[in-house]
Structures are given as structure tokens and as C-alpha cells.
């Protein structure tokens, strides 16, 4: 059902702005998606890099999600985990119990925040809010590292 071909990038951008899924994305994210998520088609138009079938399979393919869910308790508790979540009604979890279980599947050294204005696709719909939250978490982590190690060290750069 999902459209995957357009006459040009301008038409794709116009159509996607009005779509239920993409319409919640910020303009910058949507423009980046059109610029990098589409390719020139042999007929002179543009199309999705992934065909409709490949994109449709992503949300219904559950093997990877189940594998990740099963592995959460095995992650070394020294690895800090921070979940950035939308409100339950916007989440795939759809219930508070499932959302809480997901967050605390590995409870040691795990935190979370719910972004009340968020949607299911937080990174696309609220990239600046997610970036600020990630920055806050990383700054807190860096502070904890200084206290724990007795000196400030840069462990990695993004």
C-alpha cells in the first residue's frame, strides 16, 4: 500500500509532508530523508532506496527484537543504559506494564525518561529534544566517570 515512487524529490517531499507517518517529522529530518532515502529511478523519477516490501518487513520482523529483549539481562551492569521513550500511548508497548518491564529488564545501572511530547518515532519527530536528553545523559555519565576514576578522561567521541 505504501507509495514508493514519485516524479521527483519535490513531489516526494510534498506528499510525505501530508502523510500520517512522515507528517510528524521535523522539516529538516523530512528533507534529509528525501535527499538520502530516495534514489533516482530508471524512469527519471525517484524511488525509495528500500522497496515497499523491505520497508514493510521491518516493523513486523520480530526475531531481532526478541533476540535483543532476551539479551538485555546479560548486558554487563557496568554499562549504563538510558531509555528515551515516548508516552505509553505513543509507544509500541501501549501499556505501562510492558513499557516498565522493557526499561527494567536489566535494572542495574538503568535509567529512563519519558518525553511527554514524543511520538513513536522520537528521533524523527523530536530530534532536538532527543539530542538534548542524550547530551544530558552523556554529561551525567562523564561526571560519574570523573568521580569514579578520580580524573577526567575522554573515553570516546561521537
N, C-alpha and C positions, 0 to 999 in steps of 0.2 A: 504494500500500500504506500510505503514511503517514497516520495519523489527523489530521484537520484540524478536527473539531467535537467539542465537549463540552457537557454540560448547563450548566456554569457554570465559573468560574475555579478554584474549589476542586477540582472533579473534574479539570480540566486539570492543575493543579499536582500532584495525587496521581498521576495517570497518568504524567506526564512525569518525575517523580522516579524512577520504576521503569524508564524506557526506557533502552536501551543508549546512545543518543546523549546525551540530556539528563541521565541519571543521574550523569554525571561532573562536571556543573556545580556550582558552589557554590550553596548555598541562596539567597543574595542575588541572584545572576545569574538563577537559575531563576525567582524571584519577579518580578524585573524583566521577564523575557521574557513571563511570563504576564500581567503588568499592561500591558505596552506592545506585545507582539507579537500579542495577540489583540484581536478586536473583537466587539462584540455582534452576534449573528446575528438575522435576521428571525424565526426560530422561538423566540426567547427565550433561546437558548443562547449560546455563544461559539464563534468560529472563528479560525483563523489569518488574519492580515492578508493574507498571500500565500496563494493557493490551493496545493494539493498539487503541481500541475503546475509552477507558478512556482518553488517551493522545490526540486523535483526537478531542474529545469533548471540551477540554479546550479552544482552540482558537476560536471556533465557538459558545460557550455558552456565550450569551451576557447579560443575566439577571444581573449577579454580576457587570459587567462593567457599565451597565446602572444605577443600583442602586447606585453604588459609584459615578458616574458622577452627578446624581441627588442630592446626599448628600453633595457634595463639598461646595456649598454656605452656608450650615448650620454649617460647622465646625467653632468653636469659633475662631474669628480673633486673639486671643492671642496665638493660636497655630501656630507656624511658619511652613510654608510649603516651601520645596525646591525641585524642579523637576530637575532631571538629565536626559537629553534627548539626543538621537542620532540626527544626521542631519535629516531634514524632509524627504529626500528620503529614509532613512533607518527606518523611523518611521511608525507605523501603521496608523498615521494620514495622511501621504502622501501629505498634503498641509500645507502651512504656516498658513493659516487662522484657520484651525482646530487645529493645534498644539498650536497656540497662545490662542485660545478660551479655550482649555483644561487647560493650565497653569494658566490662569487668571479667571477661573470660580469662584474662591474665591480670589479676588485680594488683599485684605488686608493681609499684612504680608506674602506675597508670593514672592519667587524669583525662578529663574531657570537658568540653564546653559546648553548649547548645547556642547556636546563633539564631535567635528568635526570628529574624527577618529572612532566614535562609530558605532555600528550596532544595529539592533533591540533588540538583547539580550545582552545589555551592560554589565550586571553583569557577564555573562559567557565569553564574548569576550574581555572585558577590566576591569577585576576585580580590578587591582591596581589603574587604573585611577578613577574608581568609588569610591574606598575606599579613595583615596586622596581627592576627591571632598566632600565626606561625612565628612571626618575629618575636612576639611576647614570650611564647613557649621557648624559643631558642635563646632569648636573653635570660630567661629564668634558668634554663639548663646551663648556660655559660656561667652564671652566677653560682650555681650549685657546684660546678666543676672547680671553680676557683676556691670555694670554701673547702671542698673535699680534698683537693690536691695541694692546697696551700700556695698555689701560684696560678696565674692566668696563663693558659696555653690555648693556642688555636689548634683544634683537632681536625677541623675540616672547613672548607669554604664551599659555598654553593655557587 
